[in-house]
């Protein structure tokens, strides 16, 4: 099997690339090394095995065409993207070019030159909007979404908000439409919060890793002032450790007859949901520290609660998360300490 991974030096991309190498398949990595940590991940991948690297930009149709025609992949993991809500608000044109034009570049080249290639797309729970129409109950540590005790499934209405939600949502829908109109083998994963090794988190993206870094800096004495959070700290997400997501991607490919042309909510589910305050309690107990923070206003279009209902994925290709949130957080603490 030949695998092309766009954004292959990012967190998820590098982990999927390592899995391809471990399986003994042929790997091709496409990345412009824009994100923090990308160069470190590329160096790490080179230590694991041989592959072809395209130092290219997803916004360039010519770059995408060259890579796909050159490697003729059986599978494309399309992960290259602008992934921060805050960046999309600061520079919506850049967000559009990367997410919408980049996604369309992949689809068009595959349609023209490699129509049998499987494409998976990493979409987002933000395609469902801010979910402010939901009735919420506020407890001491979290919000609860009434009527959605098992999380949100794919029947929830799409509601694109923010440039990020619009750009990711547009390509989400293009992926599904190219399956209908051109019979391409596309699969859409609407991710919840993903974390794990090789994730160089920032204040704008990768919240589990970012707050773990703050906790470790508190422990070492490197953080002298309280860190900041947006909102009350009671907002809830389900969290999924990267190893589980890798299994999800490969399982979906192996069941392409049941997954093509479909979108799946992918996350840790209700049993692996955490609010910020609950994460802080886990870190305080794990590191024997006190998480001191100051509050900022809520971020625009933030969701009080998003937890993925993963039943559709389980029924279609037999996937479900296996690594619980506490175990995942401990693994992530150890990785962040190591960098």
C-alpha positions in Angstrom: 0.0 0.0 0.0 1.1 3.5 -0.8 0.1 6.2 1.7 0.4 10.0 1.1 -0.1 12.1 4.2 -0.7 15.8 3.8 0.4 17.6 6.9 2.4 14.6 7.6 4.8 16.4 10.0 2.0 17.5 12.3 0.9 15.8 15.5 -1.6 13.3 13.9 0.3 13.2 10.6 3.6 12.1 12.1 1.9 9.4 14.3 0.1 8.0 11.2 3.3 8.2 9.3 5.1 6.2 12.0 2.4 3.6 11.8 2.7 3.3 8.0 6.4 2.7 8.4 5.9 0.2 11.1 3.5 -1.7 8.9 6.1 -1.9 6.2 4.0 0.1 3.7 5.3 2.8 1.3 5.1 6.3 2.8 5.0 9.8 1.2 4.9 12.9 3.4 3.7 16.3 2.2 4.2 19.3 4.5 5.4 22.9 4.3 6.8 22.7 7.9 4.8 25.8 8.9 3.6 24.6 12.3 5.5 24.6 15.5 7.2 21.2 16.0 7.0 20.1 12.3 10.7 20.1 11.7 11.3 18.1 14.9 8.7 15.6 13.8 10.2 15.3 10.4 13.6 14.6 12.0 12.0 12.0 14.2 10.3 10.3 11.2 13.6 10.1 9.4 15.0 8.2 12.3 12.3 5.5 11.9 12.6 4.6 8.2 12.7 5.7 4.6 10.0 7.7 2.9 9.7 10.4 0.3 9.2 14.0 1.6 7.6 16.7 -0.4 8.4 20.1 1.1 5.3 21.6 -0.5 2.3 23.8 0.2 -1.3 22.5 0.1 -2.5 25.9 -1.3 -0.5 25.2 -4.5 -2.5 23.2 -7.0 0.8 22.4 -8.8 2.4 21.1 -5.7 -0.5 18.8 -4.9 -0.7 17.6 -8.5 3.0 16.8 -8.7 2.9 14.8 -5.4 -0.2 12.8 -6.3 0.9 12.1 -9.9 4.4 11.2 -8.6 3.5 8.7 -5.9 0.1 7.4 -7.1 -1.2 6.7 -3.6 -3.7 4.1 -2.6 -4.7 6.2 0.4 -4.4 9.9 1.2 -4.7 11.1 4.8 -5.6 14.7 4.2 -4.5 16.4 7.4 -2.9 19.6 6.1 -4.9 22.5 7.5 -5.2 25.7 9.4 -6.4 24.3 12.8 -6.8 27.3 15.2 -10.0 29.2 15.6 -8.1 32.3 16.8 -5.9 32.3 13.7 -9.0 32.1 11.5 -10.3 35.3 13.1 -7.0 37.1 12.8 -6.4 36.0 9.1 -9.6 34.6 7.5 -8.1 34.7 4.0 -5.2 32.5 5.0 -7.6 30.1 6.7 -9.7 29.9 3.5 -6.8 29.3 1.3 -5.3 26.5 3.4 -8.6 24.7 4.3 -10.9 25.3 1.3 -8.5 25.7 -1.6 -6.1 23.1 -0.2 -9.0 20.6 0.2 -10.3 21.2 -3.2 -6.8 20.8 -4.7 -6.6 17.3 -3.3 -10.1 16.4 -4.5 -9.6 17.8 -8.0 -6.2 16.1 -8.5 -7.6 12.8 -7.3 -10.7 13.1 -9.5 -8.6 13.8 -12.6 -5.6 11.5 -12.1 -6.2 9.0 -9.3 -9.9 8.3 -8.9 -9.4 5.0 -7.0 -7.5 6.6 -4.2 -9.1 6.6 -0.8 -9.2 10.1 0.9 -9.8 10.6 4.6 -10.4 14.1 5.8 -9.8 15.5 9.3 -12.8 17.7 9.9 -14.0 19.1 13.2 -16.8 19.3 15.7 -17.0 23.0 14.9 -19.1 22.2 11.9 -22.0 22.0 14.4 -21.6 25.7 15.5 -21.6 27.0 19.1 -24.6 24.7 20.1 -26.2 27.6 22.0 -29.6 26.2 21.2 -29.0 23.4 23.6 -30.2 23.7 27.2 -27.4 23.4 29.7 -27.2 22.5 33.4 -24.3 24.0 35.3 -22.6 22.0 38.1 -19.7 22.8 40.3 -17.1 21.6 37.7 -18.8 21.4 34.3 -21.7 22.2 32.0 -24.1 19.3 31.0 -26.0 19.3 27.8 -29.6 18.2 28.5 -30.9 15.6 26.2 -27.4 14.7 24.9 -26.3 12.4 27.8 -24.5 10.1 25.2 -23.0 13.0 23.2 -23.8 14.6 19.9 -24.3 12.3 16.9 -24.1 13.1 13.1 -27.8 14.0 12.9 -27.2 17.3 14.7 -27.7 20.1 12.1 -24.6 21.6 10.6 -24.1 25.3 11.6 -20.9 26.8 10.3 -19.7 29.6 12.4 -16.4 31.5 12.4 -14.0 31.5 9.5 -12.6 28.2 10.8 -15.9 26.5 11.1 -16.8 27.7 7.6 -13.6 26.6 6.0 -13.4 23.2 7.6 -17.1 22.7 7.1 -16.9 23.6 3.4 -14.3 21.0 2.7 -16.2 18.5 4.9 -19.1 18.9 2.6 -17.0 18.9 -0.6 -15.5 15.6 0.5 -19.0 14.1 0.9 -20.2 15.6 -2.4 -17.3 14.4 -4.5 -18.3 10.9 -3.3 -21.8 11.4 -4.5 -21.0 13.3 -7.7 -17.8 11.7 -8.8 -17.8 8.4 -6.9 -14.6 9.2 -5.0 -13.8 7.1 -1.9 -13.9 9.8 0.7 -14.3 9.5 4.4 -14.8 12.5 6.8 -13.9 12.4 10.5 -15.3 15.2 12.6 -12.7 15.2 15.4 -13.3 16.2 19.0 -10.2 16.9 21.1 -7.2 14.8 20.2 -3.9 14.7 22.1 -0.8 12.6 22.5 2.9 12.3 21.7 4.4 14.4 19.0 1.9 17.2 19.7 3.6 20.5 20.2 0.6 22.3 21.6 0.1 26.1 21.7 -2.3 28.4 23.5 -4.4 28.3 20.3 -4.5 24.6 19.5 -4.1 21.4 21.5 -5.5 22.4 24.9 -4.7 19.3 26.8 -1.0 19.5 25.9 -0.9 23.3 26.5 -2.3 23.1 30.0 -0.1 20.1 30.8 2.9 22.3 29.8 1.6 25.0 32.2 1.3 22.4 35.0 4.9 21.1 34.4 6.2 24.7 34.4 4.4 25.3 37.7 6.0 22.2 39.1 9.5 23.2 38.0 9.1 26.8 39.0 9.5 28.1 35.5 6.0 29.7 35.5 6.0 32.7 37.8 2.6 34.2 37.0 -0.9 32.5 36.8 -1.7 31.3 33.3 -5.0 32.3 31.6 -8.1 30.4 30.6 -11.0 31.7 28.4 -14.5 31.4 29.9 -15.5 29.7 33.2 -13.4 26.6 33.0 -16.5 24.5 33.0 -16.6 24.0 29.2 -16.5 20.2 28.4 -14.9 18.2 25.6 -14.4 14.5 25.1 -10.7 13.7 24.7 -9.1 11.0 22.5 -5.6 9.8 22.8 -3.7 9.7 19.5 -3.1 5.9 19.5 -6.9 5.3 19.4 -7.3 7.7 16.5 -4.7 5.9 14.5 -6.7 2.7 14.9 -9.8 4.6 13.8 -8.2 5.7 10.5 -6.9 2.3 9.5 -10.1 0.5 10.5 -12.1 2.9 8.4 -9.9 2.3 5.4 -10.2 -1.4 5.8 -14.0 -1.1 5.7 -14.1 1.4 2.9 -17.2 -0.2 1.3 -19.1 0.7 4.5 -17.4 4.1 5.2 -17.0 5.8 1.8 -19.1 9.0 1.3 -19.9 9.2 5.0 -19.0 11.4 8.0 -18.2 10.1 11.4 -18.0 11.9 14.8 -14.8 10.8 16.4 -13.7 11.4 20.0 -13.4 9.8 23.4 -17.1 9.7 24.1 -18.9 10.7 27.4 -16.7 8.4 29.5 -13.6 10.3 28.5 -15.0 13.9 28.8 -13.3 16.6 30.8 -13.9 20.2 31.7 -10.9 22.5 32.1 -11.5 22.4 35.8 -11.6 18.6 35.9 -8.4 18.4 33.9 -6.7 20.8 36.4 -7.8 18.6 39.2 -6.2 15.6 37.5 -2.9 17.5 37.0 -2.9 18.8 40.5 -3.1 15.3 41.9 -0.6 13.9 39.4 2.0 16.6 39.9 1.2 17.7 43.5 0.8 21.3 42.5 -1.9 24.1 42.5 -3.1 25.3 39.1 -3.3 29.1 39.5 -5.0 30.8 36.6 -6.9 34.0 35.7 -10.0 34.2 33.6 -10.4 35.9 30.2 -13.7 36.4 28.4 -15.2 33.5 26.5 -13.8 32.9 23.0 -16.2 33.7 20.1 -18.3 30.7 19.0 -16.9 28.5 21.8 -19.1 25.5 22.8 -20.0 25.0 26.4 -20.2 21.2 25.8 -19.1 19.1 22.9 -18.9 15.3 23.4 -18.9 13.0 20.3 -21.4 10.1 20.1 -19.3 7.5 18.3 -21.9 4.9 17.8 -22.0 5.4 14.0 -18.3 4.6 13.8 -18.6 1.6 16.0 -21.5 0.2 13.9 -19.8 1.0 10.5 -16.3 -0.3 11.1 -16.1 -1.6 14.6 -14.1 1.2 16.2 -14.4 2.6 19.8 -11.9 4.4 22.1 -9.9 2.1 24.4 -7.5 4.5 26.3 -9.3 6.3 29.1 -8.7 10.0 29.7 -6.7 9.7 32.9 -4.3 7.2 31.4 -3.9 9.4 28.3 -3.2 12.5 30.4 -0.5 10.6 32.3 1.1 9.5 29.0 1.0 13.0 27.7 2.6 14.4 30.9 5.5 12.0 30.4 5.9 13.1 26.7 5.8 16.8 27.5 8.4 16.3 30.2 10.6 14.6 27.6 10.8 17.4 25.1 
